[in-house]
Amino acid sequence: MDPLKVLLIEDNQSDYRLVTRCLEQHGVLGHCQCVSDIPGLTAAIETVQWDIVLSDYSLPRLVFDEV
């Protein structure tokens, strides 16, 4: 498997390090970016074509405006 470009939506740095370490140990992590807010998420999605997006289930500080 080729290394992946991973976008990680996470607000806890310990969890971020755990996920990246696991992906590195299995040889699948090529590039990883962590975002924890809407502006960061928007910028990441608009600038890179990600292979996979992983998201924390509970992100109380990540609030989307209602449409």
Biopython code that builds the backbone (N, CA, C, O; Angstrom):
import numpy as np
from Bio.PDB.StructureBuilder import StructureBuilder

atoms = [
    (1, "MET", "N", (0.835, -1.173, 0.000)),
    (1, "MET", "CA", (0.000, 0.000, 0.000)),
    (1, "MET", "C", (0.882, 1.239, 0.000)),
    (1, "MET", "O", (1.858, 1.316, 0.745)),
    (2, "ASP", "N", (0.535, 2.201, -0.834)),
    (2, "ASP", "CA", (1.263, 3.472, -0.868)),
    (2, "ASP", "C", (0.936, 4.283, 0.382)),
    (2, "ASP", "O", (-0.152, 4.156, 0.943)),
    (3, "PRO", "N", (1.881, 5.117, 0.815)),
    (3, "PRO", "CA", (1.598, 5.997, 1.960)),
    (3, "PRO", "C", (0.395, 6.888, 1.679)),
    (3, "PRO", "O", (0.178, 7.324, 0.548)),
    (4, "LEU", "N", (-0.376, 7.150, 2.718)),
    (4, "LEU", "CA", (-1.605, 7.924, 2.587)),
    (4, "LEU", "C", (-1.430, 9.363, 3.035)),
    (4, "LEU", "O", (-0.615, 9.671, 3.905)),
    (5, "LYS", "N", (-2.221, 10.244, 2.415)),
    (5, "LYS", "CA", (-2.370, 11.612, 2.898)),
    (5, "LYS", "C", (-3.594, 11.599, 3.804)),
    (5, "LYS", "O", (-4.717, 11.396, 3.342)),
    (6, "VAL", "N", (-3.370, 11.816, 5.098)),
    (6, "VAL", "CA", (-4.415, 11.676, 6.101)),
    (6, "VAL", "C", (-4.742, 13.032, 6.709)),
    (6, "VAL", "O", (-3.862, 13.749, 7.185)),
    (7, "LEU", "N", (-6.030, 13.369, 6.681)),
    (7, "LEU", "CA", (-6.512, 14.547, 7.392)),
    (7, "LEU", "C", (-7.179, 14.044, 8.656)),
    (7, "LEU", "O", (-8.116, 13.247, 8.601)),
    (8, "LEU", "N", (-6.695, 14.509, 9.787)),
    (8, "LEU", "CA", (-7.215, 14.068, 11.077)),
    (8, "LEU", "C", (-7.906, 15.242, 11.757)),
    (8, "LEU", "O", (-7.283, 16.265, 12.040)),
    (9, "ILE", "N", (-9.203, 15.082, 12.014)),
    (9, "ILE", "CA", (-9.971, 16.101, 12.721)),
    (9, "ILE", "C", (-9.987, 15.679, 14.176)),
    (9, "ILE", "O", (-10.700, 14.753, 14.564)),
    (10, "GLU", "N", (-9.195, 16.369, 14.971)),
    (10, "GLU", "CA", (-8.963, 15.942, 16.361)),
    (10, "GLU", "C", (-8.609, 17.150, 17.216)),
    (10, "GLU", "O", (-7.864, 18.027, 16.776)),
    (11, "ASP", "N", (-9.136, 17.201, 18.429)),
    (11, "ASP", "CA", (-8.837, 18.316, 19.322)),
    (11, "ASP", "C", (-7.972, 17.912, 20.510)),
    (11, "ASP", "O", (-7.766, 18.701, 21.432)),
    (12, "ASN", "N", (-7.471, 16.687, 20.485)),
    (12, "ASN", "CA", (-6.640, 16.198, 21.578)),
    (12, "ASN", "C", (-5.290, 15.754, 21.000)),
    (12, "ASN", "O", (-5.230, 14.802, 20.221)),
    (13, "GLN", "N", (-4.226, 16.433, 21.376)),
    (13, "GLN", "CA", (-2.902, 16.135, 20.816)),
    (13, "GLN", "C", (-2.417, 14.723, 21.150)),
    (13, "GLN", "O", (-1.706, 14.113, 20.351)),
    (14, "SER", "N", (-2.789, 14.201, 22.309)),
    (14, "SER", "CA", (-2.391, 12.829, 22.659)),
    (14, "SER", "C", (-3.028, 11.826, 21.714)),
    (14, "SER", "O", (-2.377, 10.872, 21.287)),
    (15, "ASP", "N", (-4.294, 12.034, 21.384)),
    (15, "ASP", "CA", (-4.973, 11.145, 20.440)),
    (15, "ASP", "C", (-4.365, 11.272, 19.049)),
    (15, "ASP", "O", (-4.209, 10.277, 18.340)),
    (16, "TYR", "N", (-4.022, 12.497, 18.660)),
    (16, "TYR", "CA", (-3.377, 12.722, 17.363)),
    (16, "TYR", "C", (-2.070, 11.939, 17.274)),
    (16, "TYR", "O", (-1.817, 11.252, 16.284)),
    (17, "ARG", "N", (-1.243, 12.047, 18.312)),
    (17, "ARG", "CA", (0.034, 11.320, 18.313)),
    (17, "ARG", "C", (-0.183, 9.807, 18.288)),
    (17, "ARG", "O", (0.572, 9.091, 17.630)),
    (18, "LEU", "N", (-1.184, 9.317, 18.982)),
    (18, "LEU", "CA", (-1.480, 7.887, 19.005)),
    (18, "LEU", "C", (-1.864, 7.385, 17.610)),
    (18, "LEU", "O", (-1.372, 6.350, 17.159)),
    (19, "VAL", "N", (-2.733, 8.115, 16.941)),
    (19, "VAL", "CA", (-3.166, 7.715, 15.597)),
    (19, "VAL", "C", (-2.005, 7.759, 14.617)),
    (19, "VAL", "O", (-1.806, 6.816, 13.851)),
    (20, "THR", "N", (-1.234, 8.844, 14.631)),
    (20, "THR", "CA", (-0.118, 8.937, 13.678)),
    (20, "THR", "C", (0.943, 7.872, 13.953)),
    (20, "THR", "O", (1.511, 7.315, 13.014)),
    (21, "ARG", "N", (1.214, 7.585, 15.211)),
    (21, "ARG", "CA", (2.191, 6.541, 15.534)),
    (21, "ARG", "C", (1.717, 5.186, 15.013)),
    (21, "ARG", "O", (2.514, 4.423, 14.466)),
    (22, "CYS", "N", (0.444, 4.881, 15.176)),
    (22, "CYS", "CA", (-0.096, 3.604, 14.688)),
    (22, "CYS", "C", (0.011, 3.518, 13.162)),
    (22, "CYS", "O", (0.412, 2.486, 12.624)),
    (23, "LEU", "N", (-0.345, 4.593, 12.472)),
    (23, "LEU", "CA", (-0.256, 4.600, 11.011)),
    (23, "LEU", "C", (1.194, 4.485, 10.541)),
    (23, "LEU", "O", (1.478, 3.799, 9.560)),
    (24, "GLU", "N", (2.105, 5.154, 11.237)),
    (24, "GLU", "CA", (3.526, 5.060, 10.889)),
    (24, "GLU", "C", (4.051, 3.645, 11.093)),
    (24, "GLU", "O", (4.792, 3.131, 10.256)),
    (25, "GLN", "N", (3.671, 3.011, 12.203)),
    (25, "GLN", "CA", (4.134, 1.648, 12.496)),
    (25, "GLN", "C", (3.680, 0.656, 11.441)),
    (25, "GLN", "O", (4.348, -0.352, 11.208)),
    (26, "HIS", "N", (2.551, 0.932, 10.802)),
    (26, "HIS", "CA", (2.037, 0.035, 9.768)),
    (26, "HIS", "C", (2.446, 0.468, 8.363)),
    (26, "HIS", "O", (2.038, -0.134, 7.370)),
    (27, "GLY", "N", (3.262, 1.525, 8.297)),
    (27, "GLY", "CA", (3.828, 1.945, 7.014)),
    (27, "GLY", "C", (2.852, 2.573, 6.051)),
    (27, "GLY", "O", (3.090, 2.558, 4.843)),
    (28, "VAL", "N", (1.755, 3.128, 6.546)),
    (28, "VAL", "CA", (0.763, 3.701, 5.636)),
    (28, "VAL", "C", (0.677, 5.220, 5.710)),
    (28, "VAL", "O", (-0.057, 5.828, 4.932)),
    (29, "LEU", "N", (1.402, 5.841, 6.618)),
    (29, "LEU", "CA", (1.307, 7.288, 6.773)),
    (29, "LEU", "C", (2.359, 7.989, 5.937)),
    (29, "LEU", "O", (3.558, 7.822, 6.161)),
    (30, "GLY", "N", (1.906, 8.774, 4.974)),
    (30, "GLY", "CA", (2.819, 9.569, 4.176)),
    (30, "GLY", "C", (2.839, 11.007, 4.646)),
    (30, "GLY", "O", (3.904, 11.602, 4.810)),
    (31, "HIS", "N", (1.666, 11.559, 4.861)),
    (31, "HIS", "CA", (1.522, 12.935, 5.323)),
    (31, "HIS", "C", (0.263, 12.999, 6.167)),
    (31, "HIS", "O", (-0.766, 12.430, 5.804)),
    (32, "CYS", "N", (0.344, 13.689, 7.287)),
    (32, "CYS", "CA", (-0.830, 13.830, 8.151)),
    (32, "CYS", "C", (-0.933, 15.273, 8.602)),
    (32, "CYS", "O", (0.052, 15.896, 9.000)),
    (33, "GLN", "N", (-2.134, 15.781, 8.529)),
    (33, "GLN", "CA", (-2.405, 17.119, 9.034)),
    (33, "GLN", "C", (-3.549, 17.010, 10.028)),
    (33, "GLN", "O", (-4.537, 16.320, 9.781)),
    (34, "CYS", "N", (-3.407, 17.690, 11.143)),
    (34, "CYS", "CA", (-4.431, 17.690, 12.175)),
    (34, "CYS", "C", (-5.094, 19.054, 12.211)),
    (34, "CYS", "O", (-4.416, 20.081, 12.228)),
    (35, "VAL", "N", (-6.422, 19.064, 12.223)),
    (35, "VAL", "CA", (-7.177, 20.305, 12.360)),
    (35, "VAL", "C", (-8.154, 20.157, 13.517)),
    (35, "VAL", "O", (-8.628, 19.060, 13.815)),
    (36, "SER", "N", (-8.449, 21.287, 14.167)),
    (36, "SER", "CA", (-9.360, 21.232, 15.302)),
    (36, "SER", "C", (-10.386, 22.356, 15.281)),
    (36, "SER", "O", (-11.123, 22.554, 16.247)),
    (37, "ASP", "N", (-10.430, 23.098, 14.162)),
    (37, "ASP", "CA", (-11.432, 24.158, 14.059)),
    (37, "ASP", "C", (-11.921, 24.266, 12.618)),
    (37, "ASP", "O", (-11.319, 23.712, 11.699)),
    (38, "ILE", "N", (-13.023, 24.992, 12.441)),
    (38, "ILE", "CA", (-13.646, 25.104, 11.120)),
    (38, "ILE", "C", (-12.730, 25.799, 10.105)),
    (38, "ILE", "O", (-12.611, 25.306, 8.984)),
    (39, "PRO", "N", (-12.081, 26.914, 10.440)),
    (39, "PRO", "CA", (-11.191, 27.526, 9.448)),
    (39, "PRO", "C", (-10.062, 26.583, 9.008)),
    (39, "PRO", "O", (-9.728, 26.526, 7.824)),
    (40, "GLY", "N", (-9.484, 25.858, 9.943)),
    (40, "GLY", "CA", (-8.431, 24.900, 9.598)),
    (40, "GLY", "C", (-8.948, 23.773, 8.728)),
    (40, "GLY", "O", (-8.277, 23.351, 7.786)),
    (41, "LEU", "N", (-10.135, 23.285, 9.038)),
    (41, "LEU", "CA", (-10.746, 22.216, 8.255)),
    (41, "LEU", "C", (-11.039, 22.683, 6.834)),
    (41, "LEU", "O", (-10.751, 21.981, 5.864)),
    (42, "THR", "N", (-11.610, 23.869, 6.725)),
    (42, "THR", "CA", (-11.930, 24.418, 5.406)),
    (42, "THR", "C", (-10.668, 24.591, 4.569)),
    (42, "THR", "O", (-10.643, 24.211, 3.398)),
    (43, "ALA", "N", (-9.631, 25.157, 5.156)),
    (43, "ALA", "CA", (-8.375, 25.357, 4.430)),
    (43, "ALA", "C", (-7.760, 24.032, 4.003)),
    (43, "ALA", "O", (-7.269, 23.908, 2.881)),
    (44, "ALA", "N", (-7.784, 23.053, 4.879)),
    (44, "ALA", "CA", (-7.198, 21.747, 4.563)),
    (44, "ALA", "C", (-7.938, 21.067, 3.419)),
    (44, "ALA", "O", (-7.315, 20.472, 2.539)),
    (45, "ILE", "N", (-9.250, 21.152, 3.429)),
    (45, "ILE", "CA", (-10.046, 20.505, 2.382)),
    (45, "ILE", "C", (-9.854, 21.207, 1.040)),
    (45, "ILE", "O", (-9.854, 20.567, -0.011)),
    (46, "GLU", "N", (-9.692, 22.520, 1.086)),
    (46, "GLU", "CA", (-9.555, 23.275, -0.160)),
    (46, "GLU", "C", (-8.167, 23.188, -0.786)),
    (46, "GLU", "O", (-8.015, 23.473, -1.974)),
    (47, "THR", "N", (-7.150, 22.800, -0.014)),
    (47, "THR", "CA", (-5.784, 22.846, -0.541)),
    (47, "THR", "C", (-5.160, 21.497, -0.851)),
    (47, "THR", "O", (-4.192, 21.429, -1.608)),
    (48, "VAL", "N", (-5.695, 20.419, -0.283)),
    (48, "VAL", "CA", (-5.084, 19.102, -0.468)),
    (48, "VAL", "C", (-6.157, 18.089, -0.843)),
    (48, "VAL", "O", (-7.284, 18.148, -0.351)),
    (49, "GLN", "N", (-5.793, 17.161, -1.721)),
    (49, "GLN", "CA", (-6.690, 16.054, -2.026)),
    (49, "GLN", "C", (-6.306, 14.898, -1.109)),
    (49, "GLN", "O", (-5.317, 14.207, -1.357)),
    (50, "TRP", "N", (-7.080, 14.690, -0.060)),
    (50, "TRP", "CA", (-6.774, 13.699, 0.968)),
    (50, "TRP", "C", (-7.189, 12.306, 0.530)),
    (50, "TRP", "O", (-8.191, 12.133, -0.164)),
    (51, "ASP", "N", (-6.408, 11.312, 0.943)),
    (51, "ASP", "CA", (-6.771, 9.923, 0.686)),
    (51, "ASP", "C", (-7.826, 9.452, 1.688)),
    (51, "ASP", "O", (-8.701, 8.650, 1.363)),
    (52, "ILE", "N", (-7.720, 9.968, 2.911)),
    (52, "ILE", "CA", (-8.643, 9.559, 3.964)),
    (52, "ILE", "C", (-8.775, 10.692, 4.979)),
    (52, "ILE", "O", (-7.824, 11.426, 5.248)),
    (53, "VAL", "N", (-9.975, 10.810, 5.530)),
    (53, "VAL", "CA", (-10.226, 11.774, 6.595)),
    (53, "VAL", "C", (-10.711, 10.984, 7.809)),
    (53, "VAL", "O", (-11.690, 10.242, 7.737)),
    (54, "LEU", "N", (-10.002, 11.162, 8.925)),
    (54, "LEU", "CA", (-10.383, 10.518, 10.173)),
    (54, "LEU", "C", (-10.849, 11.599, 11.127)),
    (54, "LEU", "O", (-10.239, 12.664, 11.219)),
    (55, "SER", "N", (-11.940, 11.320, 11.839)),
    (55, "SER", "CA", (-12.481, 12.330, 12.733)),
    (55, "SER", "C", (-12.797, 11.746, 14.097)),
    (55, "SER", "O", (-13.309, 10.633, 14.217)),
    (56, "ASP", "N", (-12.482, 12.516, 15.109)),
    (56, "ASP", "CA", (-12.908, 12.198, 16.464)),
    (56, "ASP", "C", (-14.440, 12.206, 16.478)),
    (56, "ASP", "O", (-15.067, 12.952, 15.725)),
    (57, "TYR", "N", (-15.030, 11.387, 17.323)),
    (57, "TYR", "CA", (-16.486, 11.318, 17.422)),
    (57, "TYR", "C", (-17.048, 12.521, 18.171)),
    (57, "TYR", "O", (-18.118, 13.023, 17.827)),
    (58, "SER", "N", (-16.340, 12.978, 19.182)),
    (58, "SER", "CA", (-16.809, 14.084, 20.006)),
    (58, "SER", "C", (-15.846, 15.258, 19.883)),
    (58, "SER", "O", (-14.694, 15.179, 20.309)),
    (59, "LEU", "N", (-16.329, 16.341, 19.298)),
    (59, "LEU", "CA", (-15.526, 17.552, 19.117)),
    (59, "LEU", "C", (-16.353, 18.748, 19.602)),
    (59, "LEU", "O", (-16.898, 19.489, 18.784)),
    (60, "PRO", "N", (-16.449, 18.940, 20.905)),
    (60, "PRO", "CA", (-17.325, 19.992, 21.422)),
    (60, "PRO", "C", (-16.938, 21.404, 20.992)),
    (60, "PRO", "O", (-17.791, 22.291, 20.960)),
    (61, "ARG", "N", (-15.665, 21.626, 20.661)),
    (61, "ARG", "CA", (-15.246, 22.959, 20.239)),
    (61, "ARG", "C", (-15.393, 23.181, 18.747)),
    (61, "ARG", "O", (-15.199, 24.302, 18.276)),
    (62, "LEU", "N", (-15.730, 22.150, 17.992)),
    (62, "LEU", "CA", (-15.896, 22.265, 16.549)),
    (62, "LEU", "C", (-17.380, 22.457, 16.262)),
    (62, "LEU", "O", (-18.142, 21.491, 16.243)),
    (63, "VAL", "N", (-17.787, 23.699, 16.038)),
    (63, "VAL", "CA", (-19.192, 24.022, 15.866)),
    (63, "VAL", "C", (-19.398, 24.597, 14.483)),
    (63, "VAL", "O", (-18.751, 25.568, 14.092)),
    (64, "PHE", "N", (-20.321, 23.976, 13.738)),
    (64, "PHE", "CA", (-20.677, 24.474, 12.419)),
    (64, "PHE", "C", (-21.817, 25.474, 12.557)),
    (64, "PHE", "O", (-22.725, 25.283, 13.366)),
    (65, "ASP", "N", (-21.765, 26.532, 11.771)),
    (65, "ASP", "CA", (-22.893, 27.459, 11.717)),
    (65, "ASP", "C", (-24.061, 26.764, 11.039)),
    (65, "ASP", "O", (-23.881, 25.989, 10.099)),
    (66, "GLU", "N", (-25.260, 27.051, 11.529)),
    (66, "GLU", "CA", (-26.439, 26.459, 10.905)),
    (66, "GLU", "C", (-26.668, 27.106, 9.558)),
    (66, "GLU", "O", (-26.471, 28.308, 9.381)),
    (67, "VAL", "N", (-27.090, 26.278, 8.605)),
    (67, "VAL", "CA", (-27.321, 26.754, 7.246)),
    (67, "VAL", "C", (-28.779, 27.075, 7.066)),
    (67, "VAL", "O", (-29.189, 27.495, 5.984)),
]
sb = StructureBuilder()
sb.init_structure("model")
sb.init_model(0)
sb.init_chain("A")
sb.init_seg("    ")
for serial, (resi, resn, name, xyz) in enumerate(atoms, 1):
    if name == "N":
        sb.init_residue(resn, " ", resi, " ")
    sb.init_atom(name, np.array(xyz, "f"), 0.0, 1.0, " ", f" {name:<3s}", serial, name[0])
structure = sb.get_structure()
